[in-house]
């Protein structure tokens, strides 16, 4: 098949071979820009799901030929309505390989390399190969990890950031009819951890609304799930709700319906009930398409300098009409990931190690998942608690109940914390005083 034909890249050349009022000050129209996109530019796409399929298609149609894609999943039948690079015959195959093959066959000249793997399987030498990394992930942990990896690859000379060590990260996220796209220049602009409070741990309805003033079908379902189920114990004492057990879901559906009738609320269905119980947020193809298009445009802008990149965070919703808003998320001076500053944490001598662990898990700043804590006493490393290795967990579990005084930890003690949300361990400095809220 011909790799190119007359007029094939006219849509791109209109932008790369002419200037315009929004062009970056350094931009010079040139035929070399398209050549750079096609021959040199190397982009990594993380995720080959709803956003990833769109991203691969968009980037390939913008003229980018050297693309790698990482995804650890295989194709499920429920993906086929929106992950359009997959067909029924592909169910069970790996997303990365299937998506790469599809693009390579469909878009002549494009060369997508698939990695059926986790992002954690690769180290800095792999990530350093790319000009730009674009993420279409559904996991905040993975997002934070790749963010941490790109930050760990920055080099500083006399405290000055070496600009050539920066690999820009373009990140897209969607949840139902809501989405966002952002551009991160690691070390320079707000990183994922700088804005961690934009990802609330979980959306919950206020209990008073659920109990007294329900307005939505979801409020009624939550009422049954949170208040009625433990009170009535319909399937026996202590039996937890199983969102995949039709008997459980039907019981919740029936009771939710009764409550909804009392308040004149309509819209309760089996599907919605199961969705609320299992906390399923439906994936919406159009939201993915918009967010991926925004991300691909940012990759194109960064790669060609044809236009100033997004500064730096765009929100989008298409719940009622279409709404979008762009703002500059601020880099946090003491960000745990990108500030290069150790974190001060304050506790009392009588607090237990468990209190520190709980704080790291629950604070909106850190939102860790399974932290391991080590320290150095008189130059010797000491593991205070480690969750990831079973034998060490058992040996160190007793420390959780000990007070900081019993563990001989005092003010100024450095604690090193490793967590799946970051590739490198973080340094905390313990201050004895009052416990942090
Ligand atoms: Zn940061």
Boltz pocket constraint, residues with backbone or C-beta under 6 A from the ligand:
constraints:
  - pocket:
      binder: B
      contacts: [[A, 189], [A, 190], [A, 191], [A, 192], [A, 193], [A, 194], [A, 195], [A, 331], [A, 332], [A, 335], [A, 336], [A, 337], [A, 338], [A, 339]]
      max_distance: 6.0
